[in-house]
Amino acid sequence: MIFPRFPAARISYLTTACLPLLVLAVFVQVCPLRAQDSPAFKIDETVTRFAFSADGRIAYAVRHVFSEKKIQLQRDDLWIADRDGKRRRILQGDKFVRGTLPFSYTVRGFLWSPDGSKLAVELATSEMINDDGDTRDGVATLLLDDTGREIQVSGGDSIITGASNAAWLADGATVAYWTEIQKPAAAAPKAGRQEPPPPILPLDRSFSMMRVNVMTGNSGALFAGRLFSALAWGGKRGDAMAIERSPDTSLHPRLVQIGPGAESSRDLATLDGYAGGLEISPSGKKVAYWIDNEQLEIRDTVLPTRVARVRVAVGLLAWSADETRVLVKRGAAARSGDLVWVSVPGLSNSAGGAMPAAVEVTPQAILHDLEFRQFDISEDGRTLAVVEPGKRNLLVYVLP
């Protein structure tokens, strides 16, 4: 290769003049990587689940396995980390006792109350039901405040058996939650080689909504007779987005906005399909979800005929604070995946049923294409937390 020759003075001039630009270019390229390389803090524990509060604190569960009467049990510890990384345990799993027979639980999720003072903790439970060692698996929700004090439902326990997707409503006393509608038991398989069961899709499961007031103990159904397949709570607003389905079919699911406090609902759209990932934007003015394994749909909740589609593999997502992009973990929810930013295209009117074509975008990878089990962005958009595969440490980054 041949390079042009410049006089020494010319070289000196070029070097002096270009140096600030070169430094700036390096700064622009390196700074985001340095922010990603250096977490604000790390929680060196086996973290099973976590969730941000509105003020940026993190509730998280740590795997806790121990032996009791020669039986190995797991009951996760519950912790809260402040924004500066200081942390405190609010519940020690092996000290959490119910009944006289052994039982285990793992945390499946957290949801903070709108004021950040209480938690609804979803548990996958396994309890021994007799001395022969037979067990019964289920789901339940534990209610407690941010100091770890259990909140008992009047006349009952702090655990609501069979409750999932639970949330504290704005009144601070009412909890809304889901109970799954069980399908009739399938016929016993015939002898011989059997095909593996098909995967459970989002529309294969149906839930009804219930409520209970912890002060009075009053409880009952919400939206009686209606069935749902997915739910995303709207944080401080106390509303939610849901995928509703008719009792006898999974075709043409409906996107609805619901207000459990007033038992109000508003139909937004009949969808071409639903494959997962329902999430409300921070302002509540947009909602995103996958209509199939390759198309993410974004819809205006104020003017629901305004919609856009973008081509990206199905997964889980979190909104940026300014709602111009979403962070996507591609792949199955229970598996590790890489994180990519996906720009949200402009929304256009779909009146008359003519849907816009899916926009092709180039995902922007972050954190060096490493894969993670879980992730989320704080409500103010300033913090990203991820759970590593393997050791499942929790890493907390300041977003640039």
MARMIMAR-834493 format. One record per atom (N, C-alpha, C): x, y, z; residue in three letters. Coordinates in steps of 0.1 Angstrom, whole numbers, plus 5000, padded with zeros to 4 digits. Layout:
XYZAla ...
END
This chain:
500949885000Met 500050005000Met 500950125000Met 500550234992Ile 501350354991Ile 500650464998Ile 501350535007Phe 500850655014Phe 501350785008Phe 500650895007Pro 501151015003Pro 502151075013Pro 503151145007Arg 504151205016Arg 503851355018Arg 503951395031Phe 503651535035Phe 504851595041Phe 505151725040Pro 506251785047Pro 506051775062Pro 507151775069Ala 507051765084Ala 506151865090Ala 506151985085Ala 505352095091Ala 503852065089Ala 503552015077Arg 502251975073Arg 501751865083Arg 502551765085Ile 502251655094Ile 501951705108Ile 502851795113Ser 502651855126Ser 501251925127Ser 500952005116Tyr 499752075116Tyr 498551985116Tyr 498551875108Leu 497451785108Leu 497251715121Leu 498351675127Thr 498251615140Thr 497651695150Thr 498051825151Thr 497551915161Thr 496151955159Thr 495751965146Ala 494352005143Ala 493351895145Ala 493851775142Cys 492951655142Cys 492851595156Cys 493851615164Leu 493851545177Leu 492551565185Leu 492051685187Pro 490751695195Pro 489651605189Pro 489551605175Leu 488551525169Leu 488751375171Leu 490051335171Leu 490251195173Leu 489951155188Leu 490251245197Val 489951215211Val 488451205213Val 487751305206Leu 486251305207Leu 485651175202Leu 486251125190Ala 485651005184Ala 485950885193Ala 487150875199Val 487350765208Val 486450775220Val 486250895226Phe 485350915237Phe 483950865234Phe 483450905223Val 482050865219Val 481950715218Val 482950655212Gln 482950505210Gln 483150435223Gln 483950485232Val 484350405244Val 483450425255Val 482950545257Cys 482150575269Cys 480950485271Cys 480150455261Pro 479050355264Pro 479550225268Pro 480650175262Leu 481150045266Leu 481650045280Leu 482350155284Arg 482850165298Arg 481650165308Arg 480550235304Ala 479350235313Ala 478850095314Ala 478850015303Gln 478349885303Gln 479349785310Gln 480649815309Asp 481649725315Asp 481649735330Asp 481249845336Ser 481349865350Ser 480049885356Ser 479449775362Pro 478149795369Pro 478249885381Pro 477149955384Ala 477150035396Ala 477349955408Ala 476749835409Phe 476949745420Phe 476549605415Phe 477049505422Lys 476749365419Lys 476349295432Lys 475249205430Ile 474849125441Ile 475248985439Ile 476248945446Asp 476948815444Asp 476148705451Asp 474948675447Glu 474048575452Glu 473348505441Glu 472748385444Thr 471948315434Thr 470548385434Thr 470348485425Val 469148555425Val 468148485416Val 466948455421Thr 465948385413Thr 464948485406Thr 464648595413Arg 463748695407Arg 464048825413Arg 463648935406Phe 463749075411Phe 462749165404Phe 462549285411Ala 461649385405Ala 462049515411Ala 461949625402Phe 462149755406Phe 460949815412Phe 461149895423Ser 460049985428Ser 460050115419Ser 459050195422Ala 458950325414Ala 460050415418Ala 460650405430Asp 461750495434Asp 463150435431Asp 463150315424Gly 464450255420Gly 465050155429Gly 464350125440Arg 464850015448Arg 464549885441Arg 465249775446Ile 465149645439Ile 464749545450Ile 463649475448Ala 463249365456Ala 463749235449Ala 464449145456Tyr 464949035449Tyr 464948915458Tyr 464948795452Ala 464848665460Ala 466248595458Ala 466748535468Val 467948455468Val 467648315471Val 468148225463Arg 467848075465Arg 468448035478Arg 467547965486His 468047915499His 467547765501His 468547675501Val 468247535502Val 468747485516Val 467947415523Phe 468447365536Phe 467747225539Phe 468147165549Ser 467647035553Ser 466847045566Ser 465746975566Glu 464846965577Glu 464346825579Glu 464646765590Lys 464346625593Lys 464746535581Lys 465946555576Lys 466546475565Lys 465846495552Lys 465046605551Ile 464346635538Ile 464946765533Ile 465346765521Gln 465946895515Gln 464746985510Gln 464847105515Leu 463747205511Leu 464347325505Leu 463547405498Gln 464047535493Gln 462947635496Gln 463447735503Arg 462547855506Arg 463347975504Arg 463148055494Asp 463948165490Asp 463948275501Asp 465148335503Asp 465148455511Asp 464748585503Asp 464148685509Leu 463748805503Leu 464648915508Leu 465049005498Trp 465949115501Trp 465449235494Trp 465949355499Ile 465749485492Ile 467049555491Ile 467349595479Ala 468649675476Ala 468249815473Ala 468849915480Asp 468650055477Asp 469450095464Asp 469250215459Arg 469850265447Arg 471350265448Arg 471850285460Asp 473350285462Asp 473950155464Asp 473150045464Gly 473649915465Gly 473549855479Gly 473249935489Lys 473049885503Lys 471849795503Lys 471949685510Arg 470849585510Arg 470549535523Arg 469349485525Arg 468849425537Arg 467949305535Arg 468049205543Arg 467149095541Arg 465849115549Arg 464749095542Ile 463449125549Ile 462648995552Ile 463148885547Leu 462548755551Leu 463548645549Leu 463748565560Gln 464648445559Gln 463748325557Gln 464048255545Gly 463148145541Gly 462948035551Gly 464047985557Asp 463947875566Asp 463247905579Asp 463048035582Lys 462248075594Lys 460848095590Lys 460448095578Phe 459048115573Phe 458347975574Phe 457447965584Val 456847835586Val 455347845585Val 454847735578Arg 453347725577Arg 453047575580Arg 452147555589Gly 451647415593Gly 452747335599Gly 452547205600Thr 453447115607Thr 454247025597Thr 453847015584Leu 454546935574Leu 455447015566Leu 456546955561Pro 457547035553Pro 456947095540Pro 457347205536Phe 456947265524Phe 458147345518Phe 458047365505Ser 459047445498Ser 458347555489Ser 459147655486Tyr 458647755476Tyr 459847815469Tyr 459547855457Thr 460547945449Thr 459748065445Thr 460448185445Val 459748305441Val 459648315426Val 458448335421Arg 458248355406Arg 458148495402Arg 457848585411Gly 457748725407Gly 457448815419Gly 457748945417Phe 457349055427Phe 456549155420Phe 455649225427Leu 455049345422Leu 454949445434Leu 455449565433Trp 455449665443Trp 454049735443Trp 453649785455Ser 452449865455Ser 452750005449Ser 451750075444Pro 451950205438Pro 452850305447Pro 452650295460Asp 453450385469Asp 454750325473Asp 455050205469Gly 456350145472Gly 456550095486Gly 455450085494Ser 455550035508Ser 455149895510Ser 454649825499Lys 454249685501Lys 454649605489Lys 454649475490Leu 454949385480Leu 453949275479Leu 453649225467Ala 452949105464Ala 453949005458Ala 454248895465Val 455348805460Val 454648675456Val 454848645443Glu 454248515438Glu 455248405440Glu 454648295445Leu 455448175449Leu 454948055442Leu 455847975437Ala 455547835433Ala 455847745444Ala 454747675449Thr 454847605462Thr 454747455459Thr 455347385469Ser 455347235469Ser 455247195484Ser 454147135488Glu 453947105502Glu 453646955503Glu 454246895514Met 453946755517Met 452546745523Met 451846645518Ile 450446635523Ile 450146515532Ile 451146425533Asn 451046315543Asn 452346265547Asn 452446175556Asp 453646115561Asp 454346025551Asp 453645985540Asp 454245905530Asp 455145985520Asp 455146115522Gly 456046195513Gly 455346245501Gly 454046225499Asp 453346275487Asp 453246425488Asp 453446495477Thr 453446645477Thr 452346695467Thr 451946825469Arg 451046895461Arg 451647025457Arg 451747045444Asp 452347165438Asp 451247275436Asp 451547395437Gly 450647505434Gly 451247635433Gly 450447735433Val 450947875433Val 450247955444Val 450848055449Ala 450348135460Ala 450948275459Ala 450348375466Thr 450948505467Thr 451048545482Thr 452248585485Leu 452548635499Leu 452548785499Leu 451848845509Leu 451648985511Leu 452549025522Leu 453349135520Leu 454249185531Leu 454649325528Leu 455049405538Asp 455549535536Asp 457049535533Asp 457549655531Asp 458949665527Asp 459949645539Asp 459449625551Thr 460249585562Thr 460249435564Thr 459449365557Gly 459249225559Gly 458149175568Gly 457349275573Arg 456249235581Arg 455149175572Arg 454649055576Glu 453548995568Glu 452249075570Glu 451549085559Ile 450249155559Ile 449149055558Ile 448449035569Gln 447448925569Gln 446048985564Gln 445448905556Val 444048935552Val 443148915564Val 442249015567Ser 441449005579Ser 440748865579Ser 440948795590Gly 440348665592Gly 441048555585Gly 442248585580Gly 442948485572Gly 444448495574Gly 445148455563Asp 446648445563Asp 447248555555Asp 448548565555Ser 449248655546Ser 449548595533Ser 449148465531Ile 449348395518Ile 447948375512Ile 447748415499Ile 446548385492Ile 446848265483Ile 446248155486Thr 446448035479Thr 445848035465Thr 446547995455Gly 446047995441Gly 446048125434Gly 446648225440Ala 446748365434Ala 448048385427Ala 447848435414Ser 449048475406Ser 448748615400Ser 449748675395Asn 449648815389Asn 448948915398Asn 449348905411Ala 448648985421Ala 449249125421Ala 448449225424Ala 448849365425Ala 448049435436Ala 448749525444Trp 448149615453Trp 447449725445Trp 446249755447Leu 445549865441Leu 445850005448Leu 445450115442Ala 445750245447Ala 445250275461Ala 444250205465Asp 443650235479Asp 444550175490Asp 445550095486Gly 446550045496Gly 445949935504Gly 444749895502Ala 444149785510Ala 443549675502Ala 443449695489Thr 442849595480Thr 443849525471Thr 443849395471Val 444749315462Val 443849255451Val 444249275438Ala 443649205427Ala 444549095422Ala 443948985419Tyr 444848875415Tyr 444048785405Tyr 444848685399Trp 444248595390Trp 444248455396Trp 443248375392Thr 443148235395Thr 442948165382Thr 443748055380Glu 443747985367Glu 442447895366Glu 441847895354Ile 440747805352Ile 441347675347Ile 441147565354Gln 441747445351Gln 440847375340Gln 441547315330Lys 440847245319Lys 440547105325Lys 439547035319Pro 439246905323Pro 440446815321Pro 440646715329Ala 441846625328Ala 441746545315Ala 442946535308Ala 443046465296Ala 442846315298Ala 442446245288Ala 442346105289Ala 443646035290Ala 443745925297Ala 445045855299Ala 445545815286Ala 446945835284Pro 447545795271Pro 447445645268Pro 447345615256Lys 447345465252Lys 448745415253Lys 448845275254Ala 450145215255Ala 450945235242Ala 452245225243Gly 453045235231Gly 453745375231Gly 454445395220Arg 455245515219Arg 454345645218Arg 454745745226Gln 453945865227Gln 454745985222Gln 454046065215Glu 454646195210Glu 454746285222Glu 455846365223Pro 455946465234Pro 454746565234Pro 454346615245Pro 453246705245Pro 453646835238Pro 452646905232Pro 452947025225Pro 453247135235Pro 454047235232Pro 454347345241Pro 453047425245Pro 453047475257Ile 451947555262Ile 452147695257Ile 451147745249Leu 451247875243Leu 450447975251Leu 450748105250Pro 450048205258Pro 448548195259Pro 447948165247Leu 446448155246Leu 445948025251Leu 446747925255Asp 446347795260Asp 445747805274Asp 446047915281Arg 445747915295Arg 444748025297Arg 443748005307Ser 442748105309Ser 442648135324Ser 442448265328Phe 442448305341Phe 441248395344Phe 440648395356Ser 439648485360Ser 440248575370Ser 439648695372Met 440248795381Met 439448805394Met 440148815406Met 439548825419Met 440048945426Met 439448975437Arg 439949085446Arg 439749045460Arg 440549105469Val 440249085484Val 440749215491Val 440049265501Asn 440349375509Asn 441049325521Asn 442349355524Val 443049295535Val 442549345548Val 441849465548Met 441349525561Met 440049455565Met 439149435556Thr 437849385559Thr 437649235556Thr 438549185548Gly 438449045544Gly 437449025533Gly 436749125528Asn 435749115518Asn 436449075505Asn 435848975498Ser 436448935485Ser 435348895475Ser 435748885463Gly 434848845452Gly 435448855439Gly 434648825429Ala 435148825415Ala 435148965409Ala 436148985400Leu 436149105392Leu 435949065377Leu 435149145370Phe 434849115356Phe 434348975355Phe 433248945363Ala 432748815363Ala 432348755350Ala 432748635347Gly 432348565335Gly 433348595324Gly 434348675326Arg 435348715316Arg 436648635318Arg 437348595308Leu 438548515309Leu 439748585302Leu 440948575308Phe 442048645303Phe 443248555301Phe 444148585293Ser 445348505290Ser 446648575294Ser 446648705294Ala 447948785297Ala 447548915304Ala 448448965312Leu 448149085320Leu 449449165322Leu 449349295321Ala 450549385324Ala 449949495332Ala 450549515344Trp 450049615353Trp 450749745350Trp 450049865353Gly 450549995348Gly 451150075359Gly 451750015369Gly 452550085379Gly 451650175388Gly 452150295390Lys 451450395399Lys 449950415395Lys 449650405382Arg 448350435377Arg 447250335382Arg 447650215385Gly 446750125390Gly 445850055380Gly 446050085367Asp 445350025356Asp 446149905351Asp 445649845340Ala 446349725335Ala 445849705320Ala 446749635313Met 446349595299Met 446249445300Met 445249385293Ala 445049245293Ala 444749195279Ala 445049065278Ile 444548995266Ile 443348915270Ile 442248945264Glu 440948875268Glu 440648775257Glu 440048665261Arg 439648565251Arg 438148515255Arg 437448475245Ser 436148415247Ser 436348275254Ser 435348235261Pro 435548105269Pro 435747985260Pro 435247985247Asp 435247865239Asp 436247865228Asp 437047975226Thr 438047975215Thr 439148065219Thr 440348035212Ser 441548125214Ser 441748215202Ser 440748205192Leu 440948285180Leu 440548435183Leu 441248525176His 440948665177His 440948715191His 442048715198Pro 442048765212Pro 441848915211Pro 441348975222Arg 441149115223Arg 442049185233Arg 442549295229Leu 443349385238Leu 442449475245Leu 442449475259Val 441549555267Val 442349625277Val 441849745280Gln 442449825292Gln 441449815303Gln 441949775315Ile 441049745326Ile 441449825338Ile 440549875346Gly 440749945358Gly 440149865370Gly 440849775376Pro 440249685386Pro 439649765398Pro 440149875401Gly 439649955413Gly 438149995411Gly 437850035398Ala 436450075395Ala 435749975387Ala 436449855385Glu 435949745377Glu 435449805363Glu 436349885357Ser 436049945344Ser 436849875333Ser 436449875321Ser 437149815310Ser 436849885297Ser 437849885288Arg 437749945275Arg 438449865265Arg 437649825254Asp 438249745243Asp 439149835235Asp 440349795232Leu 441249865224Leu 441349815209Leu 441349685208Ala 441549625195Ala 441249475195Ala 440849415184Thr 440849275182Thr 442149245174Thr 442949155180Leu 444249125175Leu 444349015165Leu 445249015156Asp 445448905146Asp 446048785153Asp 446548795165Gly 447148685173Gly 447848745185Gly 448248655194Tyr 449048695205Tyr 450048585209Tyr 451348625209Ala 452448535212Ala 453248565224Ala 452848675231Gly 453548705244Gly 454148845244Gly 454748875256Gly 455449005258Gly 454649125260Gly 453449115265Leu 452649235268Leu 453249325278Leu 453549455274Glu 454149555283Glu 453549695280Glu 453249765291Ile 452749905290Ile 453949995290Ile 453950105283Ser 455050205283Ser 454950285296Ser 456050355300Pro 455950425313Pro 454850525314Pro 454450595304Ser 453350695304Ser 452050625304Ser 451950505300Gly 450750435298Gly 450050465284Gly 450750545276Lys 450150585263Lys 450450485251Lys 451250385254Lys 451550285244Lys 451650155250Lys 451350045242Val 451449915247Val 452049825236Val 452949735240Ala 453649645230Ala 453349505233Ala 453349425222Tyr 453149275224Tyr 453449215210Tyr 453749085211Trp 454049005198Trp 452748945193Trp 452448965181Ile 451248905175Ile 451648765169Ile 452848735167Asp 453348605163Asp 454848595166Asp 455548495162Asn 456948475166Asn 457948575160Asn 457448655151Glu 458348745144Glu 457948895143Glu 456748925148Gln 456249055146Gln 455749115160Gln 456449225163Leu 456149305175Leu 455149415171Leu 454049425178Glu 453049535175Glu 453049635186Glu 453049765182Ile 452949875192Ile 451749955189Ile 450949975200Arg 449650045197Arg 449450165207Arg 448950265202Asp 448550385210Asp 447350355218Asp 447450365231Thr 446250335240Thr 445250445241Thr 445650565237Val 444650685237Val 443850675224Val 444650655212Leu 443950645199Leu 444350505194Leu 443550405198Pro 443950265195Pro 444150225180Pro 443550315171Thr 443750285157Thr 445150315152Thr 445950385160Arg 447350415156Arg 448250305161Arg 448950245151Val 449650125154Val 450850115145Val 451850035149Ala 453050005141Ala 453449865144Ala 454149805134Arg 454749675136Arg 456249675132Arg 456949595140Val 458449585137Val 458849435137Val 459749405129Arg 460149265128Arg 461249235138Arg 460949155148Val 461949115158Val 461448985164Val 462348895167Ala 461948755172Ala 461348775186Ala 460348685188Val 459548695201Val 460448675213Val 460148745224Gly 460848735236Gly 460248815247Gly 461048885255Leu 460548975266Leu 461049115263Leu 460349215268Leu 460749345265Leu 460649445277Leu 461349555276Ala 461149665286Ala 461249795278Ala 460449885282Trp 460450015275Trp 461550115280Trp 462050195271Ser 462950305275Ser 462050415281Ser 462750505289Ala 461950605296Ala 461250705286Ala 461950725275Asp 461350825265Asp 460450755255Asp 460250625256Glu 459350545248Glu 459650545233Glu 460950575229Thr 461350565215Thr 461950435211Thr 462150345221Arg 462750215218Arg 462350115229Arg 462549985227Val 462349885237Val 463649795237Val 463849745249Leu 464949655251Leu 464449515251Leu 464949435242Val 464349295240Val 465349185243Val 464849095251Lys 465648965253Lys 464948865244Lys 465648825233Arg 465048735223Arg 465048595228Arg 464048525225Gly 463948375228Gly 462948355239Gly 462948225243Ala 461948175253Ala 462248255267Ala 461148285274Ala 461148355286Ala 462048285297Ala 461948155297Ala 462748085308Ala 464148055304Ala 464648095292Arg 465948075288Arg 466748205287Arg 468048185288Ser 468948305286Ser 468948355272Ser 469148485270Gly 469148545257Gly 469948675257Gly 470348715245Asp 471048845244Asp 470048965244Asp 470549075248Leu 469749195249Leu 470049295237Leu 468949345231Val 469149435220Val 468049545221Val 468549665217Trp 467649785216Trp 466949775203Trp 465649795203Val 464849805190Val 464149935190Val 464350015179Ser 463750145178Ser 462250125175Ser 461350205181Val 459950205178Val 459650285166Val 459050235156Pro 458750315144Pro 457550405147Pro 457350505138Gly 456250595139Gly 454950515138Gly 453950555146Leu 452650485145Leu 451750555134Leu 450950475127Ser 450050525117Ser 448650475119Ser 447750535113Asn 446350505115Asn 445950375107Asn 445350285114Ser 444950155108Ser 443450145106Ser 442750255106Ala 441350255104Ala 440950175091Ala 439850095092Gly 439450025081Gly 440049885080Gly 440849845090Gly 441449715091Gly 442749695083Gly 443249805077Ala 444449785069Ala 445649805078Ala 446349705082Met 447449715091Met 448749745084Met 449649825090Pro 450949865084Pro 451849735083Pro 452649735073Ala 453649635071Ala 454649645082Ala 455249525086Ala 456249525096Ala 457549595091Ala 458049685100Val 459249755096Val 460549675099Val 461449675090Glu 462749605093Glu 463649695100Glu 464249655111Val 465149735119Val 466449655122Val 467449725125Thr 468749665129Thr 468849675144Thr 468649565151Pro 468749565166Pro 470149615170Pro 470249685181Gln 471549735186Gln 471849655199Gln 472849575198Ala 473249485209Ala 473849565220Ala 473749525232Ile 474349585244Ile 475049485252Ile 475849525261Leu 476549435271Leu 477349325263Leu 477949365252His 478849275244His 478249145240His 476949155237Asp 476249035232Asp 476148915242Asp 476448945254Leu 476348845264Leu 474848805267Leu 474648685272Glu 473248645274Glu 472948655289Glu 471648675291Phe 471148695305Phe 469848615307Phe 469548585319Arg 468348505323Arg 467148605324Arg 467348715331Gln 466348815334Gln 466848955332Gln 466049045330Phe 466449185329Phe 465249275332Phe 465549405335Asp 464449505336Asp 465049635337Asp 464349745334Ile 464749885334Ile 463849955345Ile 464550035353Ser 463850105363Ser 462850205357Ser 461850245364Glu 460750325359Glu 461250455353Glu 462250515359Asp 462850645354Asp 463750625343Asp 464050505339Gly 464850475327Gly 466350485330Gly 466750505342Arg 468150535345Arg 469050415348Arg 468350305351Thr 469050185356Thr 468550055349Thr 469549975346Leu 469249845340Leu 469849735349Leu 469049635352Ala 469449525360Ala 469349395353Ala 470349305354Val 470349185347Val 470749075356Val 470248945353Val 470748825361Val 471548745351Val 472748715355Glu 473648635347Glu 473248485348Glu 473448415337Pro 473248265337Pro 474348205346Pro 474148085350Gly 475148015358Gly 475048055373Gly 475848145378Lys 475748185392Lys 474548265395Lys 473948325385Arg 472748405387Arg 472948535395Arg 474148585394Asn 474448715401Asn 473548825395Asn 473148925403Leu 472449035398Leu 473449155396Leu 473449205383Leu 474349315380Leu 473449435377Leu 473849555383Val 473049675381Val 473849785374Val 473449835363Tyr 474149925355Tyr 473350065354Tyr 474150165353Val 473550305350Val 473550315335Val 472350335330Leu 472150345315Leu 472750485310Leu 473450485299Pro 474050615294Pro 472950705288Pro 
END
